[in-house]
Amino acid sequence: MPNKIYKSLLIAFQNADLETIDALLIRLNNSEKEKQILLEFADSTDRDVQSFVYSKLYDHDGNDVIQAAVKGLQNEDEIVRISAIEIIGKQQVFEQLPALISSLTDSDELVRCYAAETIAFLGADLKDQLVMQAKVEQDEIARTGLYYALYSLGATEYLTALLELLYSESHVVVIRTIHNLADIMSTANKDAILPALHNLKKRELPVSIKEVLNEYLD
């Protein structure tokens, strides 16, 4: 690692200067060395730095990254926990499924959503645990992940519940539901999904939802 860039990175990390860190990592242009310096600062006391590090670690592989992700599942920052879940899913760390099940009851609704979606991505037959959580889950954003996961794992009766979330008052819930419906759409269900999306498009919608709909309908 060029000594000058490394020293500059140390200063940037200490100052939590994320823009400079990003620029220096591009200049570094070395994936393995980038991974090592990211791991070096994975335990930073600055929450912004930690969130940045874990988001960047998603692009790297290896047991050291997996170990950081496992540790990240217990982090107090929900963004770090979400990134950790994504890393576990990307690297298909099946032995961490019990930890993902625990994350279904996380204090943050988006963490719960990502945990459910990742369980489905790993193809784990954990429908019973997901059904139990779906029965008690009160938050809509978490339910988008649970219903998507259950449908993906073969519980097709949850398509109706997922479609109903298109009428949520939360823009975030509606957008995530659209993405999830697009992801599961197939010849078997498109006759239910496409009309629902077209009906949604006829409503008075914020620009953010219109843009997402246009990705799939235009």
N, C-alpha and C positions, 0 to 999 in steps of 0.2 A: 504494500500500500504506500503510495507516495506520501512521504512524511508531511509535506506541507498540507495536503488535503486532509490527512488524518487529524492534524492539529487544528485545522479550521473546523472540522466536524466536531471535535471535542468542545471547542468554544461555542459552536452553534447549539449543540445539545445542552450544554450548561446554561445557555441563555434562552433555551426553548424557542429558538428561531427556526420554525419549521420550514419556512420558505427557503432559507439558506441551506438547511439540511438537505432538502429535496434537490436543490440545484447541485450541491456538492456530491450527492450520491450519483447523480447523472454523470458528473465529471469523472467520478471514480470509475464507472464503467467496468465493474468487476463484481459479478453476482455473488461469488463466494465471500469476498471481503465485505461486500455490503451486508450479507447475512450476518457475518460475525459481529460487525459493529452494531447492527440492530439488536442482536441478542445481548450485546454488552449493555445496552440501555433499556432493555425490556423491563427492568425493575426501577426505572426512574421514578423519583418521587413527584415529578410533574405529570399531572393527569393528561395534559395535552400531548406531551412527549410519548407517554405510554400508548395512548390511542393511536398516534401516528406510527409508532414502531410496530404495533400489532397489525395495523392495516397493511403495512409494507411486508411484514413477514408472511402474509397470505401468498405472496408471489414466490416464496421459497419452499424447498422441501428438505426432508431429513429428520432424523430422530431428535436433534437438538431443537428444531422448530416445533415438533410435536410436544416435547417436554415443556416448552414455553407455553404452548397452547393449553396444555393440561393445567398448568399453573394459572394461566389467564382466566380459566373458568371460575376461579375463586376471587378474582379481582373485584375491588369495590366499584370500579367504573363499568357501567353497562356496555359502553362502546367496546371496551377491551374484551368483555365476556362474549359479545356478539362476534368479534373478530376471531376469538379463540374457537368458537363453535364452527365458524366458516372454515378455519384451517383444518379442524378435525374432519369435517365433511369432505373437503377437497382431497385430503390425504387418506381418506377412507380408514380412519382409525377405529375399527369395529370394537376394540376392547374398551373404548371410552363410551360405549352406548349407555352403561349405567349412569355415567356422569351427565349425559344428555337427557336421560330420563329425569334425573334430579333437577336439571335446568328447566323442565316443564313447569316447575313450581317456583321459578325465580321471581324475585320481587318486581322485576321489570317486564312489562308486557311484550316488548319487542324481543327481548331475550327468549321468552317463552315461545314466541312465534318462530324465531330462527331455530330453536331446539327441535320443535316439531317438524319443520321443513327438512332439517338435516337428517333426522331419523328416517324420514321417507326417502331422502336422497340415498342413504346408505342401504335402503331396501330391507330394513330390519322388520321382521314380522312382530311388531309390538302394538298391534291394534288394540289389544285389551287395555294397555296402559293409556293409550291415546284416547280411547273412548271414555275411560274413567275421568281423564282430565277435561275432556270436552264437556262432560256433564256438569262440571263445577266451575268451568272457566267463565268469568263474567266480562272480560275485556274483549272488544271486537277485534282489535289488531291481533291478539293472541289466537282468537278463534279462526282467523283467516289461515294461519299456519296449521292449526289442528285439523280443520276441515280439508285443507289441501293435502295434508299428510295422510289422513284417513282414506280419502279418495284414491290417492296414489298407491296406497297399500291394498286396494281392492274393495274398500267399503264404499261402493258407488252411491249408496243412499245419501251420502253427505254432499253430493253435488247440489241438491236443493238448498241446503243450509248455506253453502258457499255463494250460490246465486243471490240469496236474500241479502247478503252483505253488500251487494251493489247499491242498496238503498240506504246505506248508512249515512249519517250526517257528517261523518268524518271523511275528509278528503283523502287522508292517508290510508284509511281502511279500504275505500273504494279503489284507489290506485293499486294497492297491493292485491286486492281481489281480482282486478282485471288482469294483472300479470300472472297470477296463479291460474286463473281460468284459461288464459292463453297457453300456459305451459302444459295443462292437462288435456287441452282440446284434441279430439281425435274424431274419426268417422263415427264412432259409437256415441259421442255426446255433442257433436257440433250443432245438431238440430235443437238442442236445448240452450247451448251457450251463445251461439251467434245471434238469435233473436233477442236474447236478454241484453246483449251488448248494443245491438241496434236500438232497442227501446231506451236504453240508458242515454244514448247519443241524442235522442230527441228531446231530452230534458234540458232545463236551464242549468248549465254546468260551468264551473270555474275552468279557466284556461288549462290548469295543470291536469285535470281529468280529461279534457278534450284532446290534449296532446297525446296522452297515453292511448286513448281509444283510437286515435288516428293511426297510431303505429300498427294496429292490428286489423283495422277495418278498411283503410284506404289502400 
